[in-house]
Amino acid sequence: MSSPVQPRPVQTSPVQPPLPPRRPRSFAGPLVLIVLGVVFLLGNLHMISWARMWHLFANYWGALLILWGIIKLIEHMRAQREGTRAPGIGAGGIFLVIMIVVFGLIATQIERVNWAGLRDQMNFDDNDFSDIFGETYNFSDHLEQDFPAGASLKVIDNRGAVSVHASEDNKITVAVRKRIGAESQSDADKYNGETRPTITNIGGLVTLDAKVEGAGDHPVETDLDISLPRKVAVSIISRRGDVNLADREGSVDVSAQHSDTTVGDVKGNVKVSQEKGSVKIEQITGDVHVEGRMNEVSVNDVKGAAQLDGEFQESVKLARIGKTVNFKSSRTDMEFSRIDGSLDLDSDDLHADAITGPLHLTTRSKNIRLDGVSGDARLQDDNGAVEVIMHSLGNVQIDNRNGDIQLSLPEKAGFRVDASTRDGEIQSDFPELKVNNNEHEAKASGSVGNGNAHIVLNNEHDGIEIRKASAQPPKPPEPPVPGKPTKALPAPKEKVEPTEN
């Protein structure tokens, strides 16, 4: 008898737990892409300038973090309401937050930079900035009105050239030429309206203001060509731009930076205070005062006194100064009564001729040559040779170190000498002087003629020469007279070589 068939047990699969609801995607990323796309579209369509967008980002980048936080808060509240998990920040979100913070801090610091001052220090032209940040647009304007009797003029133009010349009437006339860097013509028109020059009169002072700062950081350069009565005193304030004044019968005062300043034909006093650039002053009946830090200075044909204070990087040229000349810098201190010839001073050399004393000169690391000195003279130098040719003898004292001293005296002059040097020799063309050259020290003393003038020469580590000067130093050339033809020099005769017989 067969056994009953046992039923197979039914195999049941384990119950799977329900899948958690899928985490929804964050909409912060797409929103950021939409915002960036709108910003770049506005920039490309020139509806907003890139400079303006940078300014907004530099000041309001923190609002992006607030917006990001609001988005994440909305997503969290939605997830709680739906019983789902809120989307996380993720590596991309963390990276985006870090980039916003980093670039925001950089933009804020850049926004605080004084770009106008940096542009001046780095010697950039406004046209360079307009080429980078937009196009250059040109504008012109014209101002004209009666000039009050007895008033003076003050010109303020921080970016642009200023030219002042005489008018034949009692009006002030200003021709304005303006260059503006902007993204579009409409922006340039706006900046032009914000930077229109103005003329005001308060208490006898007429002020012409170019108003170049009216457009903020946008580059604006305004040239002013001014015509006004000849007898008006003029003062100019310029930060960047050439200055030119001519044909005045009143005082002139210029304060400038990064300028090439030219002042000529002025019947009055002239003062120039300047940082960088060059200064040229000529044909002045009054006194001249130049101060500041400049590359080149030239002062010619001044009937009054000349005073120069500051640092002069390349060269100083003086010629035909009728009264006292006073020069002071970190390396050179010089004063004398007048100069009928010329003086040329640079970083290594000082050459002058036809100087009238009393002369006082203290310098270092310069080679000095003075030709045709009249009157008393006192010189002190280090690390340079000194050569002085006296025309009319007075008391002379020269102290030097690490450089030769050569003094040329008129042959018929009367003087007495006290000279000494260490580690050098003394040479003399005057037999009346007693010279004693020892191994380490040399001395010279004695009198020539009546011995009225006293000559004192002291040197260290180099020699001393006392020479007889030529009969007369060459007369300094007279300045050319406009309209008068110069006399041509005769051609040299051809030299005939002797022939053999």
C-alpha positions as CSV (number, residue, x, y, z in Angstrom):
1,M,0.0,0.0,0.0
2,S,1.5,3.2,-1.1
3,S,2.0,6.1,1.3
4,P,0.0,9.3,0.7
5,V,1.7,12.0,-1.2
6,Q,2.9,14.8,1.2
7,P,2.1,18.3,-0.1
8,R,5.1,20.6,-0.9
9,P,5.6,23.5,1.4
10,V,4.9,26.8,-0.3
11,Q,8.0,29.0,-0.5
12,T,7.2,32.6,0.3
13,S,9.6,35.4,-0.6
14,P,10.6,37.8,2.2
15,V,8.6,41.0,2.4
16,Q,10.6,43.9,1.0
17,P,10.5,47.2,2.9
18,P,9.0,50.1,1.0
19,L,11.5,52.3,-0.9
20,P,12.1,55.7,0.7
21,P,10.8,58.5,-1.3
22,R,13.3,59.9,-3.8
23,R,15.1,63.1,-2.7
24,P,13.9,65.9,-4.9
25,R,16.4,67.8,-6.9
26,S,17.5,71.3,-5.7
27,F,16.4,74.2,-8.0
28,A,19.3,76.4,-6.7
29,G,21.6,75.4,-9.5
30,P,19.2,76.1,-12.4
31,L,18.3,79.4,-10.7
32,V,22.0,80.4,-10.6
33,L,22.3,79.5,-14.3
34,I,19.3,81.7,-15.1
35,V,20.7,84.6,-13.2
36,L,24.1,84.4,-14.8
37,G,22.5,84.0,-18.2
38,V,20.4,87.2,-17.7
39,V,23.5,89.1,-16.5
40,F,25.6,88.2,-19.5
41,L,22.8,88.9,-21.9
42,L,22.3,92.4,-20.4
43,G,26.1,93.0,-20.7
44,N,26.3,91.8,-24.3
45,L,23.2,93.9,-25.3
46,H,24.9,97.0,-23.6
47,M,21.8,97.5,-21.5
48,I,24.1,97.6,-18.5
49,S,27.9,98.2,-18.5
50,W,30.3,95.6,-17.3
51,A,31.8,98.2,-14.9
52,R,28.4,98.8,-13.4
53,M,27.9,95.1,-12.9
54,W,31.3,94.7,-11.3
55,H,30.4,97.6,-9.0
56,L,27.1,96.0,-8.0
57,F,28.7,92.6,-7.3
58,A,31.5,94.2,-5.2
59,N,29.0,95.9,-3.0
60,Y,26.1,93.4,-2.9
61,W,27.6,90.0,-3.3
62,G,26.4,89.1,0.2
63,A,22.9,89.2,-1.2
64,L,23.7,86.1,-3.3
65,L,24.4,84.1,-0.1
66,I,21.2,85.3,1.4
67,L,19.3,84.2,-1.7
68,W,21.1,80.8,-1.6
69,G,20.0,80.4,2.1
70,I,16.4,81.4,1.3
71,I,16.3,78.7,-1.5
72,K,17.6,76.0,0.8
73,L,15.1,77.0,3.5
74,I,12.2,76.8,1.1
75,E,13.4,73.4,-0.1
76,H,13.6,72.2,3.6
77,M,10.1,73.4,4.4
78,R,8.7,71.7,1.3
79,A,10.4,68.5,2.2
80,Q,8.9,68.5,5.7
81,R,5.4,69.2,4.3
82,E,5.7,66.3,1.8
83,G,7.4,63.9,4.2
84,T,10.5,63.7,2.1
85,R,14.1,64.4,2.6
86,A,15.3,67.9,1.8
87,P,17.9,68.1,-1.0
88,G,21.4,68.5,0.4
89,I,24.0,71.1,-0.4
90,G,26.3,68.8,-2.2
91,A,29.9,69.3,-3.4
92,G,28.8,71.6,-6.2
93,G,26.8,73.8,-3.8
94,I,29.7,74.0,-1.4
95,F,32.1,75.0,-4.2
96,L,29.7,77.7,-5.5
97,V,29.4,79.2,-2.0
98,I,33.2,79.2,-1.6
99,M,33.6,80.9,-5.0
100,I,31.0,83.6,-4.2
101,V,32.8,84.4,-0.9
102,V,36.3,84.4,-2.4
103,F,35.4,86.5,-5.5
104,G,33.2,88.8,-3.4
105,L,36.0,89.6,-1.0
106,I,38.4,90.2,-3.9
107,A,35.9,92.5,-5.7
108,T,35.3,94.5,-2.5
109,Q,39.0,95.1,-2.0
110,I,39.4,96.1,-5.7
111,E,36.4,98.5,-5.4
112,R,38.1,100.3,-2.5
113,V,41.3,101.0,-4.5
114,N,41.8,104.6,-5.6
115,W,42.1,103.9,-9.3
116,A,42.5,107.6,-10.2
117,G,45.5,107.9,-7.8
118,L,46.9,104.6,-9.0
119,R,46.6,105.7,-12.6
120,D,48.6,108.8,-11.8
121,Q,51.3,106.9,-9.9
122,M,51.7,104.2,-12.6
123,N,51.7,107.0,-15.3
124,F,48.9,105.4,-17.3
125,D,47.0,107.6,-19.8
126,D,43.3,107.9,-19.6
127,N,43.1,106.7,-23.2
128,D,44.6,103.4,-22.1
129,F,41.7,102.9,-19.6
130,S,39.1,104.0,-22.2
131,D,40.5,101.4,-24.6
132,I,40.0,98.7,-22.0
133,F,36.6,99.7,-20.6
134,G,35.0,101.2,-23.7
135,E,35.2,103.6,-26.6
136,T,36.5,107.1,-26.6
137,Y,34.0,109.9,-27.4
138,N,35.0,113.5,-28.2
139,F,33.1,116.6,-27.2
140,S,33.7,120.3,-27.6
141,D,32.3,123.4,-25.8
142,H,32.8,127.1,-25.6
143,L,32.5,129.5,-22.7
144,E,32.7,133.3,-22.9
145,Q,31.9,136.1,-20.5
146,D,33.2,139.5,-19.4
147,F,36.1,139.4,-17.0
148,P,35.7,141.6,-13.8
149,A,38.2,144.4,-13.5
150,G,40.9,143.8,-10.9
151,A,40.0,140.1,-10.5
152,S,42.4,137.1,-10.7
153,L,41.8,133.7,-12.3
154,K,42.0,130.3,-10.7
155,V,41.9,127.3,-13.0
156,I,41.2,123.7,-11.7
157,D,41.7,120.9,-14.2
158,N,42.8,117.6,-12.8
159,R,42.9,115.7,-16.1
160,G,43.7,117.7,-19.2
161,A,46.0,120.3,-20.7
162,V,45.7,124.0,-19.8
163,S,46.8,126.8,-22.1
164,V,46.6,130.5,-21.1
165,H,47.3,133.3,-23.5
166,A,46.5,137.0,-23.7
167,S,43.3,138.4,-25.3
168,E,42.8,141.8,-26.9
169,D,39.5,142.5,-25.0
170,N,38.2,142.3,-21.4
171,K,36.6,138.9,-21.8
172,I,37.5,135.4,-20.7
173,T,37.1,132.9,-23.5
174,V,37.5,129.2,-23.0
175,A,37.6,126.6,-25.8
176,V,36.9,123.1,-24.3
177,R,38.0,119.9,-25.8
178,K,36.9,116.8,-24.0
179,R,37.6,113.0,-24.3
180,I,35.3,110.6,-22.5
181,G,35.7,106.8,-22.1
182,A,32.3,105.1,-22.1
183,E,30.5,101.9,-23.2
184,S,28.0,103.7,-25.5
185,Q,27.2,107.1,-26.9
186,S,24.3,107.5,-24.5
187,D,26.7,106.9,-21.5
188,A,29.2,109.4,-23.0
189,D,26.4,112.0,-23.4
190,K,25.5,111.5,-19.8
191,Y,29.1,111.9,-18.6
192,N,29.5,114.9,-20.8
193,G,26.6,116.6,-19.1
194,E,28.0,115.8,-15.7
195,T,31.4,117.3,-16.4
196,R,30.6,120.6,-18.0
197,P,33.2,123.3,-17.0
198,T,31.9,126.2,-14.9
199,I,33.0,129.8,-14.3
200,T,32.2,131.4,-10.9
201,N,33.2,134.8,-9.4
202,I,33.4,135.2,-5.6
203,G,35.1,138.2,-4.0
204,G,37.3,139.1,-6.9
205,L,38.4,135.6,-7.6
206,V,37.2,134.0,-10.9
207,T,37.3,130.2,-10.8
208,L,37.3,128.1,-13.9
209,D,36.6,124.4,-12.9
210,A,36.8,121.7,-15.5
211,K,34.6,119.4,-13.3
212,V,36.3,116.2,-14.6
213,E,35.4,114.3,-11.4
214,G,31.7,114.8,-12.1
215,A,31.5,111.4,-13.8
216,G,33.0,109.5,-10.9
217,D,35.6,106.9,-11.9
218,H,34.8,107.1,-15.6
219,P,37.8,108.5,-17.5
220,V,37.2,112.1,-18.6
221,E,40.0,114.3,-20.0
222,T,39.3,118.0,-20.6
223,D,41.7,120.4,-22.4
224,L,41.1,124.1,-21.7
225,D,42.4,126.8,-24.1
226,I,41.9,130.1,-22.2
227,S,42.1,133.6,-23.5
228,L,41.9,136.5,-21.0
229,P,43.3,140.0,-20.4
230,R,47.0,140.2,-20.2
231,K,47.3,141.8,-16.7
232,V,45.2,139.2,-14.9
233,A,47.1,137.1,-12.3
234,V,46.7,133.4,-12.9
235,S,46.9,130.3,-10.7
236,I,46.5,126.8,-12.1
237,I,45.9,123.5,-10.3
238,S,46.5,120.5,-12.5
239,R,46.9,116.9,-11.5
240,R,47.6,115.4,-14.9
241,G,48.1,117.4,-18.1
242,D,50.5,119.9,-19.7
243,V,50.4,123.5,-18.7
244,N,51.3,126.4,-20.9
245,L,51.2,130.1,-20.1
246,A,52.6,133.0,-22.1
247,D,52.4,136.8,-22.5
248,R,51.3,137.7,-19.0
249,E,51.7,140.9,-17.0
250,G,50.7,139.5,-13.6
251,S,51.9,136.9,-11.2
252,V,51.7,133.2,-12.2
253,D,51.3,130.3,-9.8
254,V,51.2,126.7,-11.0
255,S,50.6,123.5,-8.9
256,A,50.8,120.4,-11.1
257,Q,51.5,116.7,-11.2
258,H,52.6,114.6,-14.2
259,S,52.9,117.7,-16.3
260,D,55.2,119.4,-18.8
261,T,54.9,123.0,-17.7
262,T,56.0,125.9,-19.9
263,V,55.9,129.6,-18.7
264,G,57.2,132.4,-20.8
265,D,57.2,136.1,-21.3
266,V,55.8,137.1,-17.9
267,K,56.1,140.5,-16.4
268,G,55.7,139.4,-12.8
269,N,56.7,136.7,-10.3
270,V,56.4,133.0,-11.3
271,K,56.0,130.1,-8.9
272,V,55.7,126.4,-10.0
273,S,55.1,123.5,-7.5
274,Q,55.2,120.2,-9.4
275,E,55.5,116.4,-8.9
276,K,57.0,114.6,-11.9
277,G,57.4,115.9,-15.5
278,S,59.4,118.9,-16.7
279,V,59.4,122.7,-16.1
280,K,60.6,125.3,-18.6
281,I,60.6,129.0,-17.6
282,E,62.0,131.9,-19.7
283,Q,61.7,135.6,-20.3
284,I,60.6,136.6,-16.7
285,T,61.0,140.1,-15.3
286,G,60.2,139.1,-11.7
287,D,61.4,136.3,-9.4
288,V,61.1,132.6,-10.1
289,H,60.4,129.9,-7.5
290,V,60.4,126.2,-8.5
291,E,59.8,123.4,-5.9
292,G,58.8,119.7,-5.9
293,R,60.1,116.6,-7.6
294,M,60.7,116.9,-11.3
295,N,62.7,115.2,-14.1
296,E,64.0,118.3,-15.9
297,V,64.0,122.0,-15.1
298,S,65.1,124.9,-17.3
299,V,65.1,128.6,-16.2
300,N,66.4,131.2,-18.6
301,D,66.5,135.0,-18.9
302,V,65.2,136.0,-15.5
303,K,65.7,139.6,-14.4
304,G,64.8,138.8,-10.8
305,A,66.0,136.1,-8.4
306,A,65.6,132.3,-8.9
307,Q,65.0,129.8,-6.2
308,L,64.8,126.0,-6.7
309,D,63.9,123.6,-3.9
310,G,63.3,119.9,-4.3
311,E,64.6,116.8,-6.1
312,F,65.5,117.0,-9.8
313,Q,66.0,113.5,-11.3
314,E,67.7,114.3,-14.6
315,S,69.0,117.8,-15.2
316,V,68.7,121.5,-14.2
317,K,69.7,124.2,-16.7
318,L,70.0,127.8,-15.7
319,A,71.0,130.7,-17.9
320,R,71.2,134.5,-17.5
321,I,69.7,135.0,-14.0
322,G,69.9,138.7,-13.0
323,K,69.8,138.3,-9.2
324,T,70.5,135.8,-6.5
325,V,70.3,132.1,-7.4
326,N,69.4,129.7,-4.6
327,F,69.3,125.9,-5.2
328,K,68.6,123.2,-2.6
329,S,68.2,119.5,-3.0
330,S,69.2,116.4,-1.0
331,R,72.6,116.4,-2.5
332,T,73.4,119.9,-3.5
333,D,73.1,123.3,-1.7
334,M,74.1,126.2,-3.9
335,E,73.9,130.0,-3.8
336,F,75.4,132.9,-5.8
337,S,74.7,136.5,-6.7
338,R,73.9,136.1,-10.4
339,I,74.8,134.2,-13.5
340,D,75.6,135.9,-16.8
341,G,76.3,132.6,-18.6
342,S,74.8,129.2,-18.0
343,L,74.7,126.3,-15.5
344,D,74.1,122.7,-16.3
345,L,73.5,120.2,-13.4
346,D,72.8,116.5,-13.6
347,S,73.3,113.5,-11.4
348,D,77.0,113.3,-12.0
349,D,78.3,116.7,-13.2
350,L,77.9,120.5,-12.5
351,H,79.2,122.8,-15.2
352,A,78.8,126.6,-15.1
353,D,80.4,129.7,-16.6
354,A,80.2,133.4,-15.9
355,I,79.1,133.2,-12.2
356,T,79.3,136.1,-9.8
357,G,79.8,135.5,-6.1
358,P,79.7,135.3,-3.3
359,L,79.4,131.7,-4.3
360,H,78.5,128.9,-1.8
361,L,78.4,125.3,-3.1
362,T,78.1,122.1,-1.1
363,T,77.5,118.8,-2.9
364,R,78.7,115.2,-3.2
365,S,79.6,112.7,-5.9
366,K,79.7,115.3,-8.6
367,N,82.5,116.5,-11.0
368,I,82.5,120.3,-10.8
369,R,83.7,122.7,-13.4
370,L,83.2,126.5,-12.9
371,D,84.6,128.8,-15.5
372,G,84.8,132.5,-15.1
373,V,83.9,132.9,-11.4
374,S,84.0,136.4,-10.0
375,G,84.2,137.3,-6.3
376,D,84.3,135.1,-3.2
377,A,83.8,131.4,-3.6
378,R,83.5,128.5,-1.1
379,L,83.1,124.9,-2.4
380,Q,82.8,121.6,-0.7
381,D,82.6,118.2,-2.6
382,D,83.1,114.5,-2.0
383,N,83.9,111.8,-4.5
384,G,84.4,114.1,-7.5
385,A,86.9,116.4,-9.2
386,V,86.7,120.2,-8.7
387,E,88.0,122.6,-11.4
388,V,87.5,126.4,-10.8
389,I,88.7,129.1,-13.2
390,M,88.6,132.5,-11.5
391,H,87.9,135.6,-13.6
392,S,87.9,138.3,-10.8
393,L,89.6,137.0,-7.7
394,G,88.0,137.1,-4.2
395,N,88.5,134.9,-1.2
396,V,88.4,131.2,-2.2
397,Q,88.0,128.0,0.0
398,I,87.7,124.6,-1.6
399,D,87.4,121.4,0.5
400,N,87.3,118.1,-1.3
401,R,87.8,114.4,-0.7
402,N,88.5,111.6,-3.2
403,G,88.9,113.9,-6.2
404,D,91.5,116.4,-7.6
405,I,91.3,120.1,-7.0
406,Q,92.4,122.4,-9.9
407,L,92.2,126.2,-9.3
408,S,93.2,128.6,-12.0
409,L,93.9,132.2,-10.9
410,P,94.5,135.4,-12.9
411,E,98.2,135.8,-13.6
412,K,98.3,139.4,-12.2
413,A,96.1,138.8,-9.2
414,G,97.3,139.3,-5.6
415,F,96.6,136.5,-3.1
416,R,98.1,134.3,-0.4
417,V,97.7,130.5,-0.3
418,D,97.3,127.9,2.4
419,A,96.9,124.5,0.8
420,S,97.2,121.0,2.1
421,T,96.4,117.5,1.0
422,R,96.7,114.0,2.3
423,D,97.8,111.1,0.1
424,G,98.3,113.5,-2.8
425,E,100.7,116.1,-4.4
426,I,100.5,119.8,-4.9
427,Q,101.6,121.5,-8.1
428,S,101.9,125.2,-8.7
429,D,102.5,127.6,-11.6
430,F,103.5,130.4,-9.2
431,P,107.1,130.3,-8.1
432,E,106.4,132.6,-5.1
433,L,104.6,129.7,-3.4
434,K,106.5,127.3,-1.2
435,V,105.4,123.7,-2.0
436,N,106.4,120.8,0.2
437,N,105.4,117.3,-1.0
438,N,106.0,114.7,1.7
439,E,105.2,111.0,1.5
440,H,101.7,111.1,3.0
441,E,101.0,114.8,3.2
442,A,101.7,117.9,1.0
443,K,101.5,121.6,1.8
444,A,101.8,124.9,0.0
445,S,101.9,128.4,1.3
446,G,103.0,131.9,0.4
447,S,101.9,135.2,-1.1
448,V,101.7,136.5,-4.7
449,G,101.5,140.2,-5.4
450,N,99.7,142.2,-2.7
451,G,98.2,139.1,-1.1
452,N,94.8,140.7,-0.7
453,A,92.7,137.5,-1.5
454,H,93.0,134.4,0.7
455,I,93.1,131.0,-1.0
456,V,92.4,127.9,1.2
457,L,92.6,124.5,-0.4
458,N,92.1,121.3,1.6
459,N,92.0,117.8,0.0
460,E,92.1,114.1,1.0
461,H,93.3,111.2,-1.1
462,D,94.0,113.3,-4.2
463,G,96.1,116.2,-5.6
464,I,95.9,120.0,-5.8
465,E,96.9,122.1,-8.8
466,I,97.3,125.9,-8.7
467,R,97.4,127.2,-12.2
468,K,97.6,130.5,-14.1
469,A,94.4,131.3,-15.9
470,S,94.2,132.5,-19.5
471,A,94.0,136.3,-19.9
472,Q,90.2,136.5,-20.4
473,P,87.5,133.7,-20.2
474,P,85.3,133.5,-23.3
475,K,82.4,135.8,-23.2
476,P,79.1,133.9,-22.9
477,P,77.0,134.0,-26.1
478,E,74.2,136.4,-26.1
479,P,70.6,135.0,-26.4
480,P,69.2,135.1,-29.9
481,V,66.9,137.9,-30.7
482,P,63.7,136.9,-32.5
483,G,63.7,138.0,-36.1
484,K,67.3,139.0,-36.1
485,P,69.5,136.8,-38.4
486,T,72.5,135.3,-36.8
487,K,75.9,135.9,-38.3
488,A,77.4,132.9,-39.9
489,L,80.9,131.8,-38.9
490,P,83.5,132.0,-41.6
491,A,84.5,128.7,-43.1
492,P,87.9,127.4,-41.9
493,K,90.7,127.9,-44.4
494,E,92.0,124.8,-46.1
495,K,95.3,123.8,-44.7
496,V,98.1,123.5,-47.3
497,E,100.6,120.8,-46.7
498,P,104.2,121.7,-47.5
499,T,105.6,120.0,-50.6
500,E,109.0,118.5,-50.9
501,N,111.6,120.1,-53.3
